[in-house]
Amino acid sequence: MTEISGPGALRAGATAVVTEAYAFACMRCGYGWEQAYETEHHVDADGHTFVLYVADGRIVPSPLSRPTCRSCDGHVVRILRPGRVASARDAAHRERRVPAAGPVEAPWAPKGAAPLP
């Protein structure tokens, strides 16, 4: 569900920075959005590795642990691969061509007559 676009610029203390993008859809209100994250990999003083997620220049919680809807603050959020929200919006705004409905023609046969082929 992530799209790894390659290493980004290393920040202070980070051993690696990877950009990941996700699309989100709220199952409560239907709101959809997309967000890119810089995933910074760090090593603490004891040698343990940890990851920081940075979005729009701020450290944020992992998008994979209990995402919150930006519209209704709901937590029933589906995580999708990037581009899914944009493609759904594009499809919703495209003109749909539906043929005009007309009368339904059905052959008439008297009661008891053999069905028409």
N, C-alpha and C positions, 0 to 999 in steps of 0.2 A: 504494500500500500504506500510505499514511499518511492520517491524519485530522487535518486542521488545524482546530483549534477556535478560532483567533483569537489576537490578540496578548495576551501576558501582561504583567505588570508589568515595566518596564525595570529592569535591574540596573546596577550601576556599570560603565560602559564599554560596555554593550550598546547597539547602535543599534536593535535590535528583538528581541523574544522571542516565539516561536511555540510553542504546545503541539502535539506530535505523539504519536500513540499507535500501538503496534504489538502484534500478537499473534505468538507464537513457538511452534513445535512442533518438538521434537527428533525427528529421523528415526532416531536410535540407540536411545533408551529410551522414546520416546512421550510424554515429559513436555511439557505445554503451559503457557504463562503469558502474561500481558499486562503491558505496561509503558507508562507515559506519560513523555514527555521534554519538558523545556523546551529548545527550541533557541535558543540565544543567538547573535545575529549581532554580530560585533565588527569593528573596523578597527584594525590595528596601527599603530605609529609611522611605518611606511613607506607607509601607505595601502592595504595589502593586507587584504582581508576574510578572516575565518575564522569558523568556527562551533564553539561548545562545546555539548555535550549534557549536560544536568543531569537526573539521576533521583534522586528522594528527597533532594534537597538536595546531592547530590555530583556533581562533574564525572566523567563516564564516557566510555568510547570510543563512537564512533558505533555505533548498533545495526545499521547496514547493512554494517559491515565486520567480518566474522568473528565473528558472535554466538556466545556460549558457553552451553551448556545449564546451567541452575541445578541440575539433578539429577545428571547424569553427567559434566559438563565436556566433553561432545562438541561438535564444531564443525559437524556436519551438521544445521543448524537451518534450518527453513523459516520465512520471514517472511510473515505474513498481515495482512490488514486487521484493525483492532481489532474485538473482539466475537466473533471466530470461536472462540476457545477457550471462552469462556463459553457460547456457543450449543451447542457440542459437548458440554460437560459437562451442560447442561440436557437435551439429547436423550438422553444416556446414562442419566440418572436418571428419565426419564419411563417410566411403565408401558407396556409394549408389549402390545397385544392381538393374539394370534395364535389363529386358530380351531383347535379341537382336530382332530387328524388322525383320520380314520376309514378304513374299508376302501375300497379302490378297486374300483369296480364296472366290470367290462369285459364286454361281451356275448360269449357263447360261441357259436362256430359250429363245426360238425363239419368235419373236414378235407375239402377239396374243395368245400365249400358256398360259395355266393356271399356276399360280405361284406354285412353288414347296413348299411342306410342310416344 
